[in-house]
Structures are given as structure tokens and as C-alpha cells.
Amino acid sequence: MQPTLLILAAGMASRYGSMKQTQSFGPSGETIMDYSIYDAIQAGFGKVVFIIRKDFADGFKAVFEPKLKGKIATDYVYQEMTSFLPEGMEVPAERTKPWGTGHAVLCAAGVVNEPFAVINADDFYGRDAFVKATNFCIRECNEKTYSIIGYQLSKTLSENGTVSRGVCEVDADNNLVSINERTKIYQDGDKIVYEDANDTKHEVPFNSSVSMNFWCFHPSVFEKTKTLFQTFVKENYTNPKAEFFIPLMAQVFTETKEGVIKVIPTSAQWFGVTYKEDAPGVKASIDALIASGEYPASLWG
């Protein structure tokens, strides 16, 4: 069975203003997400499911349906604040932001019934990552074995400022032990460092494995996540800024010894627009990949 690609795109409208303003990086107007979908198709994914908001669904579909028709099956999931709340509970009046990426994944329950990968809509992950995700989903993924694609820290930095990264702690078998969120990471001379709350610098190895939110799950994750999310809501009901993130799901999974999350290393170069000044560099990197033959000048032409 071919795996499914689940793309977290519910936050796109707030970042870009509207779907028509989604930034183009490819020579034929391709967005970063187009390259992820293209790579997924080439790697053997059979379906793409977009997690979006209802209020921009029509505009989103108008952009992606025509170019993907006949190339890969598509489906849509709406991340609504009311979805999967504990029985008898309503959305707190003061909450305006979504419940987080873990909740977004949960909203795909009932739509995704096969092993699947989860990615962000606005990160460029590289072909190698999708090939490895496909192989894992087909050959290894089960109710007790999930995975995360681990990127080399040195390949995820920005030249235009500091970044925040989840640094993966792994055991001798390359299974995930924990993800340690580090903020203010940057290259300092011949070292990579992060600054703690006291502005003290700590060195981080160049080859540290970091999370860029590229996960592979078995559909059994939905029932587990529903229980965790409902507990989270009850415990954080009065905190309008609390978010239920995917790493929280992973943490509970590993701590309870329900199974393992394999950290699968990739040599791929990550691209993303952390700062608006990053955009020209991302475009230049994609142009170079096209020039080398990695991608056609027009992905869907």
C-alpha cells in the first residue's frame, strides 16, 4: 500500500494573507509545497491530504486541484477548533489560535487509513527525505514503530538570523529519546552555538540530528493522539496560548515505552523562509537544483 503525505497547511492564510499571495520560488510559479508534492510523487506516495482551514478552502483548491489532477490523489481535512474536544466542553472564549500541530494531525483521523508522513507546507525537505520516508512507511512502519526524518543541524541554519530547532537525543540504536528545543541557534565562527535564557552560549555539534517536523506514523496514532489531546485540553483549558504539538505526542509515546520512534538521517539540504531575507537564497538554491537536473523547469507542465 502506498503511503499518504499529510501536509500541515492550516496556517498558510494567516502568514501569506491569501492563497493567491503564496510566495513563488520556482521559474513557473511553484511554491515550496509544490516541490514537496513533486518529490513525494517521485518517491512513491499515493495520496496527498492537505490540512487547511475551511475559510480558505475554495481558494486553496482552485490553486492545487488543476495542477495535481491525474498526478496524485488529493483530499482535504479542516482543522477546526471544535474538533475532538472532550465531551461537554466548548472552545474557550479567549482562545483565538489553533490547538497546534498535534491537533492538526488528529483532524485527519478517518481520512488517512494507511502509514503516512507529516510535513510542514512551507519547508523544502529534499528528495532524499521523501525516498527514506516512503521506504520506512512501506517496510517498517507499524503500531509500535514510527519515525522522524533527522536533518543535520548545519544544513538547517539561516544566514540572516538565529533559528530555533528541536535537537534530537538518540540512543545507541538511533531511536528517539527526547527532543530538546533550542532557541537562538547560529554559527559562531567555526562552531554552532545556542544561547540559553541567560544569554550563555552552548556549543552544538554540526552533525546534530534536528527535527524539521517530518514524521512518519501508523494510523494507530490517531486513537492514541485523541486521548492525549483531550487530556491536554482539560489541563490547559484556561491557557489560551497552550498548543498541542507533535513532539508532545512523540514524547509520551517514547516515555510510556509503547514503541520506538526511529530517527532516520537524511543528507538533504533544508530550505525555508525563516526571515524575509531568506527568500532570495531559497530561490537561488532551487534554481541551482533545476540547473543540475534535479527538477524540471516546470513541475506540472
Helices and strands as residue ranges (DSSP letters): E 4-8, H 12-16, G 19-21, H 32-43, E 47-52, G 54-56, H 57-68, E 73-78, H 101-106, E 116-120, E 123-124, H 127-139, E 145-152, G 153-155, E 163-170, E 176-188, E 191-195, E 201-204, E 209-217, H 221-235, H 246-255, E 260-266, E 271-272, G 276-278, H 279-291
